[in-house]
Amino acid sequence: MQYQWYPGHMTKAKRQMQEDMKLVDLVIELVDARIPRSSRNPDINELGKNKARIVLLNKADLADEEMNREWISYFSDSGCFAVKLDARSRSGMRPVQTAIQEACKEKMERDRKRGILNRPVRAMVVGIPNVGKSTFINSFAGRACAKTGNRPGVTKGKQWIRLNKNVELLDTPGILWPKFEDPSVGLHLALIGSMNDQLLDVMELASELIKRLYGGYEGLLTERYGVERGGETAETLGQIAVNRRCLKKGGEPDLEKAASLLLEDFRSGRLGRITLEMP
Ligand code: G4P
C-alpha cells in the first residue's frame, strides 16, 4: 500500500510553521498516544529549536495506560515536559497548565531579570492532521473559539486567545506533516484512521492490525470476538466474520466487512486500550 502526503501540502505547512514559530516562546506538540512515534515529525526539533517545549500524548483514553507511562518517561528523559491527555475533557487541562508554567519558568525568570514584567508567554499548538489540535484548543480555552477543521488561509491576521494573565495561545494550530520514511509510519497512521480508507486496502490493514495485536493484545481479540489465539490473520478475520455474523448472501463469511468492523472497533476504543508503538 502507498501512503501519501502531497509535497505541495508539506511545503506550505512547513513555511507556515516557520512563520508562526517566530511569534512564540512555547511549542505545545500533540502526538497520538497510540502511535507517538509515527504521529510526530522529528523536524519539529529543528523548527522548535530554542523554544520551550511540551509534548501532549493525546487520545490517551484510547491508549494502553502502561504504555502512556512509558512514553511520558521517554519524552521527559529527552528533555520535554510530557502530559497525557484526553483533549475532549476539560478536567485534563490542569496538568497541562502546570506543565506550561514549568516549561516557561526559565523564560519568565529571564524576562524578570531584564525588567520585563507581565509579558505573557506566547504559545502555539502543533501536530499532524486529526491528532486533536482544535479539540484541545477549544477545551483549553474553555469556549468554542478555535476553528474546527483545517482550513488553510482562513485566518489572515493572527488571533491570540488569552488563557490567563500569563499565557496567550495562537488560535490557529500549526499543521505538521507526517514523515513517511519508515514504512510502518504510513501503516500506523492508516490504522488509527488518519487517512482516507477509501484509498486503502481494508483487508490488508486489518490483517496488519491483527499481526500487531498478536504481539501482546491477542486476549482482547478473544474477549471481544471469541476467536482462538494465534491462527493465521485470514483465519482470525474469518472467525470474526462468523462470530459477528458478517456473512454474504449465501452464508459465506464476509471478510471485508469483518475487516472494517475490526478497524472501527480498534479506532473507537471498543476493542480496548491499545498502543501500537513502544518507546
Ligand atoms: P485536528 O484539529 O488536529 O485536525 O483534530 P480535531 O481536534 O479535529 O480532532 C480529530 C478527532 O479526534 C475528532 O473526532 C475529535 O473529537 C477526536 N479527539 C480529539 N482529542 C481526542 C481525545 O483525547 N480522545 C479521543 N477519544 N478523541 C479525541 P471526530 O470523530 O473527527 O469528530 P467528532 O465526531 O468528535 O466531532
Residues whose N, C-alpha, C, O or C-beta is under 5 A from the ligand:
A	BS01	G4P	N58 K59 A60 L85 D86 A87 R88 I128 P129 N130 V131 G132 K133 S134 T135 F136 G149
